[in-house]
Amino acid sequence: MRVEPYGVGSVLHIIKRGARGMEIVRDQSDRWRFVRNLYILNDHHQPRERHFIHKSDLWKGVGGGSKVFERPKEWPRYKPLVAILAWVLMPNHFHLLLQEIEEGGISKFMQRFCGSMTLAFNEKYKEKGSLFQGAYKSRTVDTDEYLQYVHAYVVVKNTFENYPGGLKKAIKEFDKAWIWAGKEYPFSSFLTSAKGAPSPIINARAFQDLGLARPDFKRLAKGALAIHIDTHGDLHALHLEDW
């Protein structure tokens, strides 16, 4: 893959796929671990307690709520490696929209995050090897217009793919799917984007400064999906991952 040059202040759309198209999460505890690790591993402090992050029995029966974002009081003051602007977890891949806030921060975070996911998965399911297919893929977001589009794409299009009946039905039932996404699929930053809900994962200042906190986000997202379908002709072309 071609690695595009970027520096501090750059925004990257990142995608990471499971090896051989395999699932990267299998149950709710896997999904909530993914959510927690987005928060707990985006930090200069690297916990020495390996099992604090990876041990599978800590996650039996874990659901949403404050426990997901608990951070030990004895840890140093929180200092993020990257600014997370948007995210979504899919069965066999995930998307992140990240801003580089220090030299090498994105690379360090991605190495730590994906390594943790692989360790936890292999420990829990008694498997070996990498959970993922090669290095992560990334594209630099180089215009404000594209930033608005890719934000809607990451948060809405991908969340809608999990709607009962799939993306095609979600687009036909846009208002109903919008409500469903906010209530029934907590594994994305949809609520922050759609309703301004605070999130320990999302960097609120960067989100605001980059113009992603929009009262018209629903209209923008609906228009972005419609334009893309009109341009490409069908739902099968509704993707940005040909890179």
C-alpha angles and dihedrals in degrees: 000000000000111000111216117216116247138162142193109318094028120129119220132194106214131191128185122187133199117254112271089359091293123155115269093198128036107178143013095273089057090051094049091047088056090053093047094047092053085063105032097044096047090085138097088232110085111199114233091205098093093187092053086074105024112029107114100207090064087067102051107128094358115157136166123301139084095317090071090064101038112134120190111254092224093063118102120263112296113264116172125220094209139010108248109210102171139352143177133185119216127184095260104016145015138221127216131184106205137176120211106233097169133021110281094001096126094048092048093047094047092049091050095042098047092042090054092050091051093048093049094046094048093046094049098043099032093240134136138219133036119329090210139065107247124296122344117267120231141180126196113237101224106174135046090235092055091045091057091047097047091046091057090043095052097044104033109025094046095042089049090056087069092054113117104267094024137254097315092057092043092056092048089049095038099154093045091046090049091057091045092052091055095047108029109032112057094165097093138050091253095124093054092050097041102037107013092248111172116247131188087217100053119076098233096195095051090043090056097040093053092052097247095128097087127165087206095052093121092054091045093050094048091049093047092054092046094049092049092050091048091049098046100031102230146032093258089071092052097109142093099205101099092110 
